[in-house]
């Protein structure tokens, strides 16, 4: 993510750097139409359109304001706390499920991993391999089984094992495929039969390199299943990261964790100040 802002400023500057096409720059930074429009109007109203250093500092302040607040925490509960992971194919859900299990296991929590992706045998095998490596409990269903039934059974087993946390990995689905989105909503309803408060967290796992498309994904998933947060993967690569602010601005959804590599420990709690600093290159 680091270093892209300066390149964009150079790309969209004219007149010896005194004039910046702020709208084009902010859109290119994946901040989305709504937030780009608001920030551009703000700079205009405050007379900062032709003052690049001051304009940049004002945007920096506004992004900090948008992202202020503590991300949701996994609190202790008498019943297992349930995290439901959703997202499109290739976003990194299965690996993220393992990273979460590893992280919370290191905190002393007893974790159950559930493979509710019953369509891809490879996904189940991958999650099972991660579970063995981490040393955590694992629940899966038969190929082609109803994913909601797997989640239901996993919750029952988590209760039986007196687990603190149940992490449910679901099949990747396109946000535009209505039948698959309905299936994700069914998993949520089925978990609520076991515990009216479950799932306690519904997190969209999104690839940071998809740019502004992350906002459309979040919008569709939020409409279908009611998200409570985001996990953004691959922020160690070419991702600009602007979508994190765009999603918070438009949907009010915080980013909870960011993925910065392939190792189990490469999952960090989202830090707004650090994010803003890295967004602008330090």
C-alpha positions as CSV (number, residue, x, y, z in Angstrom):
1,X,0.0,0.0,0.0
2,X,2.9,2.3,0.7
3,X,4.2,4.8,-1.8
4,X,1.2,5.0,-4.2
5,X,-0.1,8.5,-3.0
6,X,3.0,10.4,-4.2
7,X,2.8,8.8,-7.6
8,X,-0.9,9.8,-7.9
9,X,-0.2,13.4,-6.8
10,X,2.5,13.6,-9.6
11,X,0.1,12.0,-12.1
12,X,-2.8,14.4,-11.4
13,X,-0.8,17.6,-10.8
14,X,-0.3,20.5,-13.3
15,X,1.0,24.0,-13.3
16,X,4.2,23.1,-11.4
17,X,2.3,21.2,-8.8
18,X,0.1,24.1,-7.7
19,X,-3.1,22.6,-9.3
20,X,-4.2,19.1,-8.5
21,X,-7.1,17.2,-10.0
22,X,-8.4,16.1,-6.6
23,X,-11.4,14.3,-7.9
24,X,-9.4,12.1,-10.3
25,X,-6.7,11.5,-7.7
26,X,-9.1,10.5,-5.0
27,X,-11.1,8.2,-7.3
28,X,-7.8,6.6,-8.4
29,X,-7.0,6.0,-4.7
30,X,-10.2,3.9,-4.5
31,X,-12.0,6.3,-2.2
32,X,-15.3,5.8,-4.1
33,X,-17.7,8.3,-5.7
34,X,-19.5,9.5,-2.5
35,X,-16.4,10.1,-0.4
36,X,-14.5,11.6,-3.3
37,X,-17.3,14.0,-3.9
38,X,-17.5,15.0,-0.3
39,X,-13.8,15.5,0.1
40,X,-13.5,17.5,-3.1
41,X,-16.4,19.8,-2.0
42,X,-14.7,20.2,1.4
43,X,-11.5,21.3,-0.2
44,X,-13.4,23.7,-2.4
45,X,-15.4,25.2,0.4
46,X,-12.2,25.7,2.6
47,X,-10.2,27.2,-0.3
48,X,-7.7,24.4,-0.4
49,X,-8.1,23.2,-4.0
50,X,-4.9,25.0,-5.1
51,X,-3.0,24.4,-1.9
52,X,-1.8,20.8,-2.3
53,X,0.1,20.4,1.0
54,X,-2.7,21.9,3.0
55,X,-5.3,20.0,1.0
56,X,-3.5,16.7,1.6
57,X,-3.3,17.4,5.4
58,X,-7.0,18.3,5.5
59,X,-7.9,15.0,3.7
60,X,-5.6,13.2,6.2
61,X,-7.5,14.7,9.1
62,X,-10.9,13.8,7.5
63,X,-9.9,10.1,6.9
64,X,-8.8,9.8,10.6
65,X,-12.2,11.2,11.6
66,X,-14.1,8.8,9.4
67,X,-12.1,5.8,10.7
68,X,-12.2,6.8,14.4
69,X,-13.5,4.4,16.9
70,X,-12.6,1.0,18.2
71,X,-13.2,-2.1,16.0
72,X,-15.6,-4.7,17.4
73,X,-14.0,-7.1,19.9
74,X,-14.7,-10.8,20.5
75,X,-16.2,-10.6,24.0
76,X,-16.5,-13.5,26.5
77,X,-19.8,-15.2,26.5
78,X,-21.4,-18.2,28.2
79,X,-22.1,-19.7,24.8
80,X,-19.6,-19.8,21.9
81,X,-19.1,-16.5,20.2
82,X,-19.7,-17.1,16.5
83,X,-17.8,-15.4,13.6
84,X,-19.3,-15.9,10.2
85,X,-17.0,-15.3,7.3
86,X,-18.4,-14.4,3.9
87,X,-17.0,-13.1,0.6
88,X,-16.4,-13.8,-3.1
89,X,-14.2,-16.6,-4.5
90,X,-10.5,-15.9,-4.1
91,X,-10.8,-13.3,-1.4
92,X,-8.9,-15.4,1.2
93,X,-11.7,-16.5,3.5
94,X,-10.3,-20.0,4.3
95,X,-6.8,-18.8,5.0
96,X,-8.3,-15.9,7.1
97,X,-10.4,-18.4,9.1
98,X,-7.2,-20.2,10.0
99,X,-5.4,-17.0,10.9
100,X,-8.2,-16.0,13.2
101,X,-8.2,-19.4,14.8
102,X,-4.5,-19.1,15.3
103,X,-4.7,-15.6,16.7
104,X,-7.5,-16.3,19.2
105,X,-5.9,-19.6,20.2
106,X,-2.8,-17.7,21.1
107,X,-5.0,-15.6,23.4
108,X,-6.0,-18.7,25.2
109,X,-9.4,-19.1,23.6
110,X,-10.8,-22.6,22.7
111,X,-11.7,-22.4,19.0
112,X,-13.8,-24.6,16.7
113,X,-13.3,-24.2,12.9
114,X,-16.3,-25.1,10.7
115,X,-16.0,-25.7,7.0
116,X,-19.5,-24.7,5.6
117,X,-18.1,-24.6,2.1
118,X,-19.5,-28.0,1.1
119,X,-19.1,-27.4,-2.7
120,X,-15.3,-27.3,-2.9
121,X,-13.6,-30.4,-1.4
122,X,-10.3,-28.6,-1.7
123,X,-11.5,-25.8,0.6
124,X,-12.6,-28.3,3.3
125,X,-9.2,-30.2,3.0
126,X,-7.3,-26.9,3.2
127,X,-9.2,-25.8,6.3
128,X,-8.8,-29.2,7.9
129,X,-5.0,-29.1,7.3
130,X,-4.9,-25.7,8.9
131,X,-6.9,-26.9,11.9
132,X,-4.5,-29.9,12.4
133,X,-1.5,-27.5,12.1
134,X,-3.0,-25.1,14.6
135,X,-4.3,-27.8,16.9
136,X,-7.9,-26.6,16.9
137,X,-11.2,-28.5,16.7
138,X,-12.6,-29.0,13.2
139,X,-16.1,-29.7,11.9
140,X,-17.1,-30.4,8.3
141,X,-20.0,-31.9,6.4
142,X,-20.3,-34.4,3.5
143,X,-19.7,-33.0,0.0
144,X,-22.8,-31.3,-1.2
145,X,-24.4,-31.1,2.3
146,X,-26.5,-28.2,3.3
147,X,-24.0,-25.6,4.5
148,X,-26.5,-24.3,7.1
149,X,-26.8,-27.8,8.6
150,X,-23.0,-27.9,8.9
151,X,-23.0,-24.6,10.8
152,X,-25.8,-25.9,13.1
153,X,-23.9,-29.0,13.9
154,X,-20.7,-27.1,14.4
155,X,-22.4,-24.8,16.9
156,X,-23.7,-27.8,18.8
157,X,-20.3,-29.4,18.9
158,X,-18.7,-26.1,20.0
159,X,-21.2,-25.9,22.9
160,X,-20.5,-29.5,23.8
161,X,-16.7,-28.9,23.8
162,X,-17.2,-25.7,25.8
163,X,-15.5,-23.7,23.1
164,X,-15.1,-20.0,23.4
165,X,-15.3,-19.3,19.7
166,X,-16.8,-20.8,16.6
167,X,-15.4,-19.6,13.2
168,X,-17.6,-20.6,10.2
169,X,-16.0,-20.5,6.8
170,X,-18.5,-20.3,3.9
171,X,-18.4,-20.9,0.2
172,X,-17.2,-18.1,-2.0
173,X,-20.1,-16.5,-3.8
174,X,-20.6,-13.7,-6.3
175,X,-22.5,-10.9,-4.7
176,X,-24.8,-10.8,-7.8
177,X,-25.9,-14.5,-7.5
178,X,-29.1,-14.2,-5.5
179,X,-29.5,-17.9,-4.7
180,X,-26.1,-18.1,-3.1
181,X,-26.7,-14.9,-1.2
182,X,-29.9,-16.4,0.1
183,X,-27.9,-19.5,1.2
184,X,-25.6,-17.3,3.2
185,X,-28.6,-15.7,4.9
186,X,-30.0,-19.1,5.7
187,X,-26.7,-20.0,7.5
188,X,-27.2,-16.9,9.6
189,X,-30.8,-17.8,10.4
190,X,-29.9,-21.4,11.3
191,X,-27.2,-20.3,13.7
192,X,-29.7,-18.0,15.4
193,X,-31.8,-21.1,16.2
194,X,-29.0,-22.4,18.3
195,X,-28.3,-19.0,19.9
196,X,-30.5,-15.9,19.2
197,X,-27.4,-13.7,19.4
198,X,-25.5,-15.7,16.8
199,X,-23.7,-15.0,14.6
200,X,-22.2,-12.3,16.9
201,X,-19.9,-11.1,14.0
202,X,-20.4,-11.3,10.3
203,X,-17.2,-10.3,8.6
204,X,-16.7,-9.8,4.8
205,X,-13.3,-11.0,3.7
206,X,-12.3,-8.9,0.7
207,X,-9.1,-8.8,-1.4
208,X,-7.6,-5.4,-1.0
209,X,-6.3,-5.4,-4.6
210,X,-9.9,-5.3,-6.1
211,X,-10.0,-1.6,-5.3
212,X,-13.3,0.2,-5.4
213,X,-15.1,-3.1,-6.3
214,X,-14.8,-3.9,-2.6
215,X,-17.5,-1.2,-1.9
216,X,-20.0,-2.9,-4.3
217,X,-19.2,-6.3,-2.7
218,X,-19.7,-4.9,0.8
219,X,-23.0,-3.2,-0.3
220,X,-24.4,-6.5,-1.7
221,X,-23.3,-8.7,1.2
222,X,-24.5,-6.1,3.8
223,X,-27.9,-6.1,2.1
224,X,-28.1,-9.9,2.1
225,X,-26.7,-11.0,5.4
226,X,-26.1,-7.8,7.5
227,X,-22.3,-7.4,7.9
228,X,-20.7,-6.1,11.1
229,X,-17.2,-5.6,9.7
230,X,-14.5,-6.2,7.1
231,X,-11.2,-8.1,6.9
232,X,-9.1,-6.8,4.1
233,X,-6.5,-9.1,2.7
234,X,-3.4,-8.6,0.6
235,X,-2.6,-5.1,1.9
236,X,1.0,-6.0,1.6
237,X,0.9,-5.8,-2.2
238,X,-0.4,-3.4,-4.8
239,X,-3.6,-2.5,-2.9
240,X,-4.1,1.3,-2.4
241,X,-6.5,0.7,0.5
242,X,-8.9,3.6,-0.1
243,X,-11.8,1.3,-0.1
244,X,-11.4,0.9,3.7
245,X,-12.4,4.5,4.2
246,X,-15.1,4.3,1.4
247,X,-16.9,1.4,3.1
248,X,-16.8,3.1,6.5
249,X,-18.1,6.3,5.0
250,X,-21.0,4.8,3.0
251,X,-22.0,1.7,5.0
252,X,-20.6,2.5,8.5
253,X,-18.7,-0.8,8.5
254,X,-15.3,-0.9,10.3
255,X,-12.3,-2.8,9.1
256,X,-11.5,-5.3,11.9
257,X,-8.3,-6.9,10.6
258,X,-5.9,-6.6,7.7
259,X,-4.0,-9.4,6.1
260,X,-0.3,-8.5,5.3
261,X,1.1,-11.9,4.2
262,X,0.6,-15.6,3.9
263,X,1.9,-16.7,7.3
264,X,-0.5,-17.6,10.1
265,X,0.7,-14.6,12.1
266,X,0.2,-12.2,9.2
267,X,-3.1,-10.9,10.4
268,X,-3.1,-7.6,12.2
269,X,-5.8,-5.6,14.1
270,X,-6.7,-2.6,12.0
271,X,-5.1,0.6,13.2
272,X,-6.6,3.7,11.8
273,X,-3.7,6.0,12.5
274,X,-1.2,3.6,11.0
275,X,-3.5,3.1,8.0
276,X,-3.7,6.8,7.3
277,X,0.0,7.3,7.6
278,X,0.7,4.4,5.2
279,X,-2.0,5.6,2.8
280,X,-0.1,8.9,2.4
281,X,3.3,7.2,2.4
282,X,4.3,8.0,6.0
